[in-house]
Amino acid sequence: MRRIVIGITSLEQHIEAVKANPEHYRPRCCPHCGIKLLWRHGHYERKAGRQLEQRSLNPVPICRYLCSGCQRTCSRLPECIAPRRWYD
């Protein structure tokens, strides 16, 4: 499973994609056990970047998905947010 969703290059695009079509972030299968039945399991919020201007988009929502087999959660990040880092 790819952890990054290709094609979403700005935080504005990411926020709009989460609102309009969160299924775009759904993994094809569980990265832990391989079962293909994942349920949307809310979201968590994450700081996505350092912004010096007054209008900040932080925190941004990251969709979570729950595996029906192993009961573990997973998520996918847009291309504009680096994994394990909160800055560009």
Biopython code that builds the backbone (N, CA, C, O; Angstrom):
import numpy as np
from Bio.PDB.StructureBuilder import StructureBuilder

atoms = [
    (1, "MET", "N", (0.842, -1.177, 0.000)),
    (1, "MET", "CA", (0.000, 0.000, 0.000)),
    (1, "MET", "C", (0.886, 1.238, 0.000)),
    (1, "MET", "O", (1.853, 1.327, 0.756)),
    (2, "ARG", "N", (0.553, 2.153, -0.827)),
    (2, "ARG", "CA", (1.228, 3.441, -0.808)),
    (2, "ARG", "C", (0.678, 4.282, 0.329)),
    (2, "ARG", "O", (-0.535, 4.375, 0.516)),
    (3, "ARG", "N", (1.564, 4.885, 1.077)),
    (3, "ARG", "CA", (1.147, 5.728, 2.194)),
    (3, "ARG", "C", (0.791, 7.135, 1.728)),
    (3, "ARG", "O", (0.119, 7.870, 2.453)),
    (4, "ILE", "N", (1.229, 7.524, 0.533)),
    (4, "ILE", "CA", (1.027, 8.868, 0.015)),
    (4, "ILE", "C", (0.009, 8.839, -1.126)),
    (4, "ILE", "O", (0.077, 7.970, -1.995)),
    (5, "VAL", "N", (-0.935, 9.785, -1.128)),
    (5, "VAL", "CA", (-1.890, 9.954, -2.224)),
    (5, "VAL", "C", (-1.283, 10.973, -3.191)),
    (5, "VAL", "O", (-1.089, 12.135, -2.834)),
    (6, "ILE", "N", (-0.991, 10.540, -4.393)),
    (6, "ILE", "CA", (-0.341, 11.369, -5.394)),
    (6, "ILE", "C", (-1.359, 12.349, -5.987)),
    (6, "ILE", "O", (-2.530, 12.013, -6.163)),
    (7, "GLY", "N", (-0.894, 13.563, -6.290)),
    (7, "GLY", "CA", (-1.715, 14.528, -6.994)),
    (7, "GLY", "C", (-2.319, 15.618, -6.139)),
    (7, "GLY", "O", (-2.903, 16.561, -6.673)),
    (8, "ILE", "N", (-2.196, 15.519, -4.838)),
    (8, "ILE", "CA", (-2.718, 16.567, -3.957)),
    (8, "ILE", "C", (-1.503, 17.315, -3.423)),
    (8, "ILE", "O", (-0.841, 16.863, -2.488)),
    (9, "THR", "N", (-1.222, 18.462, -4.029)),
    (9, "THR", "CA", (0.044, 19.150, -3.776)),
    (9, "THR", "C", (-0.069, 20.374, -2.878)),
    (9, "THR", "O", (0.942, 21.026, -2.617)),
    (10, "SER", "N", (-1.248, 20.703, -2.404)),
    (10, "SER", "CA", (-1.383, 21.840, -1.492)),
    (10, "SER", "C", (-2.382, 21.489, -0.391)),
    (10, "SER", "O", (-3.221, 20.602, -0.547)),
    (11, "LEU", "N", (-2.270, 22.202, 0.714)),
    (11, "LEU", "CA", (-3.190, 21.960, 1.824)),
    (11, "LEU", "C", (-4.616, 22.331, 1.455)),
    (11, "LEU", "O", (-5.560, 21.690, 1.916)),
    (12, "GLU", "N", (-4.787, 23.357, 0.628)),
    (12, "GLU", "CA", (-6.130, 23.743, 0.180)),
    (12, "GLU", "C", (-6.783, 22.612, -0.612)),
    (12, "GLU", "O", (-7.958, 22.307, -0.407)),
    (13, "GLN", "N", (-6.020, 21.985, -1.519)),
    (13, "GLN", "CA", (-6.548, 20.854, -2.293)),
    (13, "GLN", "C", (-6.918, 19.705, -1.369)),
    (13, "GLN", "O", (-7.951, 19.062, -1.558)),
    (14, "HIS", "N", (-6.084, 19.443, -0.373)),
    (14, "HIS", "CA", (-6.332, 18.347, 0.560)),
    (14, "HIS", "C", (-7.622, 18.575, 1.342)),
    (14, "HIS", "O", (-8.439, 17.662, 1.466)),
    (15, "ILE", "N", (-7.810, 19.771, 1.864)),
    (15, "ILE", "CA", (-9.008, 20.065, 2.651)),
    (15, "ILE", "C", (-10.262, 19.932, 1.790)),
    (15, "ILE", "O", (-11.269, 19.389, 2.244)),
    (16, "GLU", "N", (-10.209, 20.419, 0.558)),
    (16, "GLU", "CA", (-11.344, 20.282, -0.354)),
    (16, "GLU", "C", (-11.606, 18.815, -0.700)),
    (16, "GLU", "O", (-12.764, 18.405, -0.775)),
    (17, "ALA", "N", (-10.557, 18.020, -0.912)),
    (17, "ALA", "CA", (-10.721, 16.602, -1.250)),
    (17, "ALA", "C", (-11.333, 15.828, -0.093)),
    (17, "ALA", "O", (-12.159, 14.942, -0.313)),
    (18, "VAL", "N", (-10.944, 16.146, 1.133)),
    (18, "VAL", "CA", (-11.520, 15.468, 2.301)),
    (18, "VAL", "C", (-13.001, 15.792, 2.432)),
    (18, "VAL", "O", (-13.802, 14.922, 2.773)),
    (19, "LYS", "N", (-13.364, 17.042, 2.162)),
    (19, "LYS", "CA", (-14.776, 17.435, 2.240)),
    (19, "LYS", "C", (-15.596, 16.837, 1.103)),
    (19, "LYS", "O", (-16.695, 16.332, 1.334)),
    (20, "ALA", "N", (-15.079, 16.888, -0.117)),
    (20, "ALA", "CA", (-15.846, 16.486, -1.293)),
    (20, "ALA", "C", (-15.819, 14.982, -1.544)),
    (20, "ALA", "O", (-16.859, 14.395, -1.843)),
    (21, "ASN", "N", (-14.652, 14.343, -1.428)),
    (21, "ASN", "CA", (-14.527, 12.933, -1.784)),
    (21, "ASN", "C", (-13.507, 12.239, -0.883)),
    (21, "ASN", "O", (-12.381, 11.995, -1.319)),
    (22, "PRO", "N", (-13.867, 11.914, 0.362)),
    (22, "PRO", "CA", (-12.908, 11.249, 1.245)),
    (22, "PRO", "C", (-12.559, 9.828, 0.798)),
    (22, "PRO", "O", (-11.562, 9.267, 1.252)),
    (23, "GLU", "N", (-13.369, 9.244, -0.088)),
    (23, "GLU", "CA", (-13.084, 7.894, -0.579)),
    (23, "GLU", "C", (-11.801, 7.845, -1.418)),
    (23, "GLU", "O", (-11.234, 6.773, -1.631)),
    (24, "HIS", "N", (-11.354, 9.002, -1.886)),
    (24, "HIS", "CA", (-10.101, 9.074, -2.642)),
    (24, "HIS", "C", (-8.918, 8.628, -1.786)),
    (24, "HIS", "O", (-7.903, 8.173, -2.315)),
    (25, "TYR", "N", (-9.047, 8.755, -0.478)),
    (25, "TYR", "CA", (-7.979, 8.394, 0.453)),
    (25, "TYR", "C", (-8.062, 6.943, 0.932)),
    (25, "TYR", "O", (-7.137, 6.458, 1.583)),
    (26, "ARG", "N", (-9.163, 6.241, 0.616)),
    (26, "ARG", "CA", (-9.337, 4.873, 1.105)),
    (26, "ARG", "C", (-8.282, 3.934, 0.485)),
    (26, "ARG", "O", (-8.152, 3.880, -0.738)),
    (27, "PRO", "N", (-7.538, 3.203, 1.314)),
    (27, "PRO", "CA", (-6.583, 2.225, 0.778)),
    (27, "PRO", "C", (-7.322, 1.067, 0.109)),
    (27, "PRO", "O", (-8.462, 0.768, 0.464)),
    (28, "ARG", "N", (-6.685, 0.427, -0.843)),
    (28, "ARG", "CA", (-7.313, -0.719, -1.521)),
    (28, "ARG", "C", (-7.413, -1.929, -0.610)),
    (28, "ARG", "O", (-8.354, -2.717, -0.709)),
    (29, "CYS", "N", (-6.434, -2.070, 0.280)),
    (29, "CYS", "CA", (-6.462, -3.184, 1.227)),
    (29, "CYS", "C", (-5.728, -2.770, 2.502)),
    (29, "CYS", "O", (-5.013, -1.768, 2.524)),
    (30, "CYS", "N", (-5.914, -3.544, 3.543)),
    (30, "CYS", "CA", (-5.271, -3.266, 4.828)),
    (30, "CYS", "C", (-3.762, -3.483, 4.696)),
    (30, "CYS", "O", (-3.342, -4.525, 4.191)),
    (31, "PRO", "N", (-2.938, -2.531, 5.134)),
    (31, "PRO", "CA", (-1.496, -2.716, 5.053)),
    (31, "PRO", "C", (-0.960, -3.741, 6.046)),
    (31, "PRO", "O", (0.183, -4.181, 5.927)),
    (32, "HIS", "N", (-1.785, -4.125, 7.031)),
    (32, "HIS", "CA", (-1.340, -5.049, 8.066)),
    (32, "HIS", "C", (-1.676, -6.498, 7.734)),
    (32, "HIS", "O", (-0.837, -7.381, 7.913)),
    (33, "CYS", "N", (-2.902, -6.756, 7.251)),
    (33, "CYS", "CA", (-3.318, -8.145, 7.005)),
    (33, "CYS", "C", (-3.728, -8.414, 5.560)),
    (33, "CYS", "O", (-3.835, -9.575, 5.166)),
    (34, "GLY", "N", (-3.959, -7.373, 4.761)),
    (34, "GLY", "CA", (-4.281, -7.558, 3.351)),
    (34, "GLY", "C", (-5.757, -7.681, 3.019)),
    (34, "GLY", "O", (-6.103, -7.796, 1.843)),
    (35, "ILE", "N", (-6.638, -7.661, 4.004)),
    (35, "ILE", "CA", (-8.071, -7.752, 3.738)),
    (35, "ILE", "C", (-8.533, -6.476, 3.030)),
    (35, "ILE", "O", (-8.046, -5.384, 3.323)),
    (36, "LYS", "N", (-9.466, -6.624, 2.107)),
    (36, "LYS", "CA", (-9.889, -5.483, 1.286)),
    (36, "LYS", "C", (-11.138, -4.775, 1.796)),
    (36, "LYS", "O", (-11.720, -3.976, 1.063)),
    (37, "LEU", "N", (-11.563, -5.036, 3.011)),
    (37, "LEU", "CA", (-12.753, -4.399, 3.560)),
    (37, "LEU", "C", (-12.352, -3.434, 4.672)),
    (37, "LEU", "O", (-12.109, -3.837, 5.810)),
    (38, "LEU", "N", (-12.289, -2.152, 4.317)),
    (38, "LEU", "CA", (-11.923, -1.106, 5.263)),
    (38, "LEU", "C", (-13.084, -0.144, 5.431)),
    (38, "LEU", "O", (-13.725, 0.250, 4.456)),
    (39, "TRP", "N", (-13.349, 0.229, 6.670)),
    (39, "TRP", "CA", (-14.430, 1.141, 6.989)),
    (39, "TRP", "C", (-13.862, 2.488, 7.368)),
    (39, "TRP", "O", (-12.808, 2.565, 7.998)),
    (40, "ARG", "N", (-14.554, 3.558, 6.986)),
    (40, "ARG", "CA", (-14.129, 4.899, 7.383)),
    (40, "ARG", "C", (-14.287, 5.014, 8.892)),
    (40, "ARG", "O", (-15.330, 4.663, 9.445)),
    (41, "HIS", "N", (-13.254, 5.503, 9.546)),
    (41, "HIS", "CA", (-13.203, 5.512, 11.008)),
    (41, "HIS", "C", (-12.848, 6.904, 11.518)),
    (41, "HIS", "O", (-11.975, 7.061, 12.372)),
    (42, "GLY", "N", (-13.535, 7.910, 10.984)),
    (42, "GLY", "CA", (-13.315, 9.277, 11.442)),
    (42, "GLY", "C", (-12.037, 9.881, 10.889)),
    (42, "GLY", "O", (-11.607, 9.555, 9.782)),
    (43, "HIS", "N", (-11.440, 10.759, 11.669)),
    (43, "HIS", "CA", (-10.198, 11.403, 11.255)),
    (43, "HIS", "C", (-9.421, 11.853, 12.481)),
    (43, "HIS", "O", (-9.952, 11.914, 13.590)),
    (44, "TYR", "N", (-8.169, 12.163, 12.260)),
    (44, "TYR", "CA", (-7.376, 12.823, 13.289)),
    (44, "TYR", "C", (-6.854, 14.119, 12.703)),
    (44, "TYR", "O", (-6.824, 14.288, 11.484)),
    (45, "GLU", "N", (-6.447, 15.021, 13.554)),
    (45, "GLU", "CA", (-5.961, 16.313, 13.080)),
    (45, "GLU", "C", (-4.448, 16.363, 13.217)),
    (45, "GLU", "O", (-3.875, 15.816, 14.159)),
    (46, "ARG", "N", (-3.818, 17.022, 12.268)),
    (46, "ARG", "CA", (-2.374, 17.071, 12.228)),
    (46, "ARG", "C", (-1.900, 18.447, 11.782)),
    (46, "ARG", "O", (-2.492, 19.061, 10.895)),
    (47, "LYS", "N", (-0.833, 18.923, 12.401)),
    (47, "LYS", "CA", (-0.190, 20.133, 11.924)),
    (47, "LYS", "C", (0.551, 19.774, 10.652)),
    (47, "LYS", "O", (1.321, 18.814, 10.620)),
    (48, "ALA", "N", (0.317, 20.542, 9.613)),
    (48, "ALA", "CA", (0.860, 20.158, 8.315)),
    (48, "ALA", "C", (2.021, 21.012, 7.855)),
    (48, "ALA", "O", (2.752, 20.599, 6.954)),
    (49, "GLY", "N", (2.220, 22.158, 8.417)),
    (49, "GLY", "CA", (3.312, 22.992, 7.962)),
    (49, "GLY", "C", (3.441, 24.250, 8.772)),
    (49, "GLY", "O", (2.528, 24.654, 9.493)),
    (50, "ARG", "N", (4.584, 24.855, 8.640)),
    (50, "ARG", "CA", (4.813, 26.142, 9.295)),
    (50, "ARG", "C", (4.325, 27.240, 8.383)),
    (50, "ARG", "O", (4.761, 27.351, 7.237)),
    (51, "GLN", "N", (3.436, 28.037, 8.884)),
    (51, "GLN", "CA", (2.916, 29.154, 8.098)),
    (51, "GLN", "C", (3.089, 30.415, 8.910)),
    (51, "GLN", "O", (2.577, 30.518, 10.025)),
    (52, "LEU", "N", (3.804, 31.369, 8.362)),
    (52, "LEU", "CA", (4.110, 32.587, 9.085)),
    (52, "LEU", "C", (3.012, 33.633, 8.971)),
    (52, "LEU", "O", (2.980, 34.590, 9.745)),
    (53, "GLU", "N", (2.128, 33.457, 8.024)),
    (53, "GLU", "CA", (1.056, 34.435, 7.850)),
    (53, "GLU", "C", (-0.043, 34.213, 8.881)),
    (53, "GLU", "O", (-0.050, 33.199, 9.579)),
    (54, "GLN", "N", (-0.961, 35.149, 8.976)),
    (54, "GLN", "CA", (-2.036, 35.081, 9.957)),
    (54, "GLN", "C", (-3.028, 33.962, 9.661)),
    (54, "GLN", "O", (-3.521, 33.315, 10.585)),
    (55, "ARG", "N", (-3.326, 33.724, 8.385)),
    (55, "ARG", "CA", (-4.306, 32.703, 7.999)),
    (55, "ARG", "C", (-3.632, 31.334, 7.938)),
    (55, "ARG", "O", (-2.966, 31.008, 6.956)),
    (56, "SER", "N", (-3.802, 30.563, 8.958)),
    (56, "SER", "CA", (-3.182, 29.244, 9.023)),
    (56, "SER", "C", (-4.235, 28.170, 8.760)),
    (56, "SER", "O", (-5.379, 28.295, 9.198)),
    (57, "LEU", "N", (-3.851, 27.130, 8.054)),
    (57, "LEU", "CA", (-4.760, 26.015, 7.782)),
    (57, "LEU", "C", (-4.606, 24.895, 8.809)),
    (57, "LEU", "O", (-5.325, 23.898, 8.752)),
    (58, "ASN", "N", (-3.679, 25.053, 9.740)),
    (58, "ASN", "CA", (-3.440, 24.024, 10.741)),
    (58, "ASN", "C", (-4.523, 24.055, 11.802)),
    (58, "ASN", "O", (-5.030, 25.130, 12.122)),
    (59, "PRO", "N", (-4.888, 22.925, 12.350)),
    (59, "PRO", "CA", (-4.561, 21.579, 11.922)),
    (59, "PRO", "C", (-5.468, 21.122, 10.777)),
    (59, "PRO", "O", (-6.572, 21.638, 10.605)),
    (60, "VAL", "N", (-4.996, 20.159, 10.004)),
    (60, "VAL", "CA", (-5.780, 19.632, 8.883)),
    (60, "VAL", "C", (-6.258, 18.224, 9.227)),
    (60, "VAL", "O", (-5.573, 17.505, 9.955)),
    (61, "PRO", "N", (-7.434, 17.815, 8.710)),
    (61, "PRO", "CA", (-7.941, 16.466, 8.994)),
    (61, "PRO", "C", (-7.259, 15.416, 8.124)),
    (61, "PRO", "O", (-7.012, 15.641, 6.939)),
    (62, "ILE", "N", (-6.959, 14.268, 8.725)),
    (62, "ILE", "CA", (-6.409, 13.118, 8.021)),
    (62, "ILE", "C", (-7.391, 11.960, 8.246)),
    (62, "ILE", "O", (-7.632, 11.566, 9.387)),
    (63, "CYS", "N", (-7.953, 11.420, 7.170)),
    (63, "CYS", "CA", (-8.957, 10.346, 7.270)),
    (63, "CYS", "C", (-8.326, 9.059, 7.795)),
    (63, "CYS", "O", (-7.205, 8.704, 7.432)),
    (64, "ARG", "N", (-9.075, 8.369, 8.659)),
    (64, "ARG", "CA", (-8.646, 7.069, 9.185)),
    (64, "ARG", "C", (-9.594, 5.993, 8.674)),
    (64, "ARG", "O", (-10.772, 6.252, 8.429)),
    (65, "TYR", "N", (-9.068, 4.784, 8.517)),
    (65, "TYR", "CA", (-9.858, 3.642, 8.065)),
    (65, "TYR", "C", (-9.567, 2.452, 8.965)),
    (65, "TYR", "O", (-8.423, 2.205, 9.349)),
    (66, "LEU", "N", (-10.635, 1.715, 9.297)),
    (66, "LEU", "CA", (-10.550, 0.573, 10.207)),
    (66, "LEU", "C", (-10.703, -0.720, 9.413)),
    (66, "LEU", "O", (-11.622, -0.857, 8.606)),
    (67, "CYS", "N", (-9.797, -1.663, 9.647)),
    (67, "CYS", "CA", (-9.858, -2.964, 8.972)),
    (67, "CYS", "C", (-10.874, -3.852, 9.684)),
    (67, "CYS", "O", (-10.871, -3.946, 10.912)),
    (68, "SER", "N", (-11.739, -4.500, 8.914)),
    (68, "SER", "CA", (-12.749, -5.376, 9.517)),
    (68, "SER", "C", (-12.147, -6.702, 9.969)),
    (68, "SER", "O", (-12.765, -7.418, 10.757)),
    (69, "GLY", "N", (-10.962, -7.040, 9.488)),
    (69, "GLY", "CA", (-10.328, -8.299, 9.868)),
    (69, "GLY", "C", (-9.486, -8.208, 11.127)),
    (69, "GLY", "O", (-9.738, -8.910, 12.106)),
    (70, "CYS", "N", (-8.479, -7.337, 11.098)),
    (70, "CYS", "CA", (-7.535, -7.265, 12.220)),
    (70, "CYS", "C", (-7.851, -6.137, 13.199)),
    (70, "CYS", "O", (-7.184, -6.012, 14.226)),
    (71, "GLN", "N", (-8.867, -5.306, 12.895)),
    (71, "GLN", "CA", (-9.310, -4.215, 13.765)),
    (71, "GLN", "C", (-8.233, -3.155, 14.004)),
    (71, "GLN", "O", (-8.249, -2.474, 15.029)),
    (72, "ARG", "N", (-7.309, -3.017, 13.069)),
    (72, "ARG", "CA", (-6.297, -1.966, 13.162)),
    (72, "ARG", "C", (-6.684, -0.832, 12.222)),
    (72, "ARG", "O", (-7.408, -1.037, 11.248)),
    (73, "THR", "N", (-6.193, 0.360, 12.525)),
    (73, "THR", "CA", (-6.498, 1.513, 11.690)),
    (73, "THR", "C", (-5.297, 1.874, 10.820)),
    (73, "THR", "O", (-4.152, 1.554, 11.139)),
    (74, "CYS", "N", (-5.596, 2.549, 9.713)),
    (74, "CYS", "CA", (-4.553, 3.051, 8.832)),
    (74, "CYS", "C", (-5.044, 4.344, 8.212)),
    (74, "CYS", "O", (-6.237, 4.645, 8.251)),
    (75, "SER", "N", (-4.131, 5.104, 7.645)),
    (75, "SER", "CA", (-4.481, 6.362, 6.996)),
    (75, "SER", "C", (-3.501, 6.600, 5.860)),
    (75, "SER", "O", (-2.432, 5.993, 5.804)),
    (76, "ARG", "N", (-3.883, 7.495, 4.954)),
    (76, "ARG", "CA", (-3.010, 7.885, 3.848)),
    (76, "ARG", "C", (-2.898, 9.397, 3.842)),
    (76, "ARG", "O", (-3.868, 10.104, 4.115)),
    (77, "LEU", "N", (-1.721, 9.881, 3.534)),
    (77, "LEU", "CA", (-1.444, 11.311, 3.536)),
    (77, "LEU", "C", (-1.405, 11.854, 2.117)),
    (77, "LEU", "O", (-1.058, 11.126, 1.187)),
    (78, "PRO", "N", (-1.756, 13.121, 1.935)),
    (78, "PRO", "CA", (-1.600, 13.738, 0.616)),
    (78, "PRO", "C", (-0.121, 14.000, 0.340)),
    (78, "PRO", "O", (0.708, 13.980, 1.250)),
    (79, "GLU", "N", (0.188, 14.240, -0.911)),
    (79, "GLU", "CA", (1.568, 14.472, -1.322)),
    (79, "GLU", "C", (2.186, 15.691, -0.637)),
    (79, "GLU", "O", (3.404, 15.750, -0.470)),
    (80, "CYS", "N", (1.374, 16.652, -0.243)),
    (80, "CYS", "CA", (1.886, 17.894, 0.346)),
    (80, "CYS", "C", (2.267, 17.758, 1.815)),
    (80, "CYS", "O", (2.848, 18.688, 2.374)),
    (81, "ILE", "N", (1.961, 16.633, 2.461)),
    (81, "ILE", "CA", (2.309, 16.435, 3.869)),
    (81, "ILE", "C", (3.310, 15.284, 3.961)),
    (81, "ILE", "O", (3.024, 14.165, 3.535)),
    (82, "ALA", "N", (4.461, 15.564, 4.509)),
    (82, "ALA", "CA", (5.493, 14.535, 4.647)),
    (82, "ALA", "C", (5.178, 13.626, 5.833)),
    (82, "ALA", "O", (4.792, 14.119, 6.893)),
    (83, "PRO", "N", (5.334, 12.305, 5.677)),
    (83, "PRO", "CA", (5.101, 11.403, 6.797)),
    (83, "PRO", "C", (6.108, 11.645, 7.927)),
    (83, "PRO", "O", (7.283, 11.912, 7.673)),
    (84, "ARG", "N", (5.643, 11.551, 9.157)),
    (84, "ARG", "CA", (6.458, 11.680, 10.361)),
    (84, "ARG", "C", (7.103, 13.052, 10.537)),
    (84, "ARG", "O", (7.995, 13.200, 11.372)),
    (85, "ARG", "N", (6.676, 14.059, 9.774)),
    (85, "ARG", "CA", (7.199, 15.413, 9.912)),
    (85, "ARG", "C", (6.054, 16.394, 9.877)),
    (85, "ARG", "O", (5.053, 16.140, 9.207)),
    (86, "TRP", "N", (6.167, 17.509, 10.575)),
    (86, "TRP", "CA", (5.092, 18.501, 10.547)),
    (86, "TRP", "C", (5.485, 19.757, 9.810)),
    (86, "TRP", "O", (4.773, 20.759, 9.867)),
    (87, "TYR", "N", (6.609, 19.718, 9.117)),
    (87, "TYR", "CA", (7.038, 20.865, 8.333)),
    (87, "TYR", "C", (7.502, 20.420, 6.968)),
    (87, "TYR", "O", (7.787, 19.240, 6.769)),
    (88, "ASP", "N", (7.587, 21.355, 6.004)),
    (88, "ASP", "CA", (8.005, 21.040, 4.635)),
    (88, "ASP", "C", (9.486, 20.720, 4.567)),
    (88, "ASP", "O", (10.007, 20.432, 3.490)),
]
sb = StructureBuilder()
sb.init_structure("model")
sb.init_model(0)
sb.init_chain("A")
sb.init_seg("    ")
for serial, (resi, resn, name, xyz) in enumerate(atoms, 1):
    if name == "N":
        sb.init_residue(resn, " ", resi, " ")
    sb.init_atom(name, np.array(xyz, "f"), 0.0, 1.0, " ", f" {name:<3s}", serial, name[0])
structure = sb.get_structure()
